Amino acid sequence: MILPGRSPCPEVSEIQIARCSKEDFDQILAELVDFWGSERTAHLHHPIFLYQFGDTAHVIGEEGRVLAYLFGFLAQTGPVA
């Protein structure tokens, strides 16, 4: 999905939302400290989110650079409420 650039930053032209690739995941790990300010979340960035739950691992990026990401998974059971 491509969203038209409506950023207050004139250099931002378009933002892409896509499934997380191995290259995206490697970039996220390499820039973890810069993004979060420490390594305290490193244990939460397990490759299982990419390999087993890849359909629900998404990145928001521009020109090959990951700007944000969301890793999640859907429960295999129905609602309990």
C-alpha positions as CSV (number, residue, x, y, z in Angstrom):
1,M,0.0,0.0,0.0
2,I,1.3,3.4,-0.9
3,L,0.1,6.5,0.9
4,P,0.5,9.9,-0.8
5,G,2.9,12.2,0.9
6,R,1.1,14.6,3.2
7,S,3.9,15.0,5.6
8,P,4.9,18.3,7.1
9,C,8.4,17.4,5.9
10,P,8.7,18.4,2.2
11,E,11.3,15.7,1.5
12,V,8.9,12.9,2.3
13,S,7.2,11.8,-0.9
14,E,5.4,8.5,-0.2
15,I,5.2,6.0,2.6
16,Q,4.8,2.3,2.0
17,I,3.2,-0.2,4.3
18,A,4.3,-3.8,3.6
19,R,5.0,-7.2,5.2
20,C,8.3,-7.3,7.0
21,S,11.1,-8.9,5.0
22,K,14.3,-10.5,6.2
23,E,16.1,-7.4,5.1
24,D,13.7,-5.2,7.1
25,F,14.0,-7.4,10.2
26,D,17.8,-7.2,9.9
27,Q,17.6,-3.4,9.7
28,I,15.3,-3.2,12.7
29,L,17.8,-5.3,14.8
30,A,20.8,-3.2,13.6
31,E,19.1,0.1,14.6
32,L,17.3,-1.2,17.8
33,V,19.3,1.0,20.2
34,D,18.9,4.1,18.0
35,F,15.2,3.5,17.8
36,W,14.4,2.6,21.4
37,G,17.3,4.2,23.2
38,S,18.6,1.0,24.7
39,E,18.8,-2.8,24.2
40,R,16.2,-3.6,26.8
41,T,13.6,-4.6,24.2
42,A,16.0,-6.8,22.2
43,H,14.6,-10.0,23.7
44,L,11.2,-9.0,22.3
45,H,12.5,-8.9,18.7
46,H,12.6,-12.7,18.1
47,P,12.8,-14.0,14.5
48,I,9.7,-16.1,15.2
49,F,7.6,-13.0,14.5
50,L,9.0,-12.9,11.0
51,Y,9.1,-16.7,10.2
52,Q,6.0,-18.0,12.0
53,F,3.8,-14.9,12.1
54,G,5.0,-13.1,8.9
55,D,1.5,-12.3,7.7
56,T,1.1,-10.0,10.7
57,A,4.6,-8.5,10.8
58,H,4.4,-5.1,9.0
59,V,6.8,-2.2,8.4
60,I,6.2,1.3,7.4
61,G,9.0,2.6,5.2
62,E,10.3,5.0,2.7
63,E,12.9,4.4,0.0
64,G,14.0,1.1,1.6
65,R,14.3,2.5,5.1
66,V,12.1,1.2,8.0
67,L,10.4,4.1,9.8
68,A,8.1,2.1,12.0
69,Y,7.0,-1.5,12.5
70,L,4.4,-3.7,14.1
71,F,4.8,-7.4,14.9
72,G,1.8,-9.3,16.1
73,F,-0.1,-12.5,15.7
74,L,-3.7,-13.7,15.6
75,A,-4.9,-16.1,18.3
76,Q,-5.8,-19.5,16.9
77,T,-8.8,-19.8,19.2
78,G,-12.1,-18.0,19.2
79,P,-13.2,-15.2,21.5
80,V,-13.6,-16.2,25.1
81,A,-16.0,-13.5,26.1
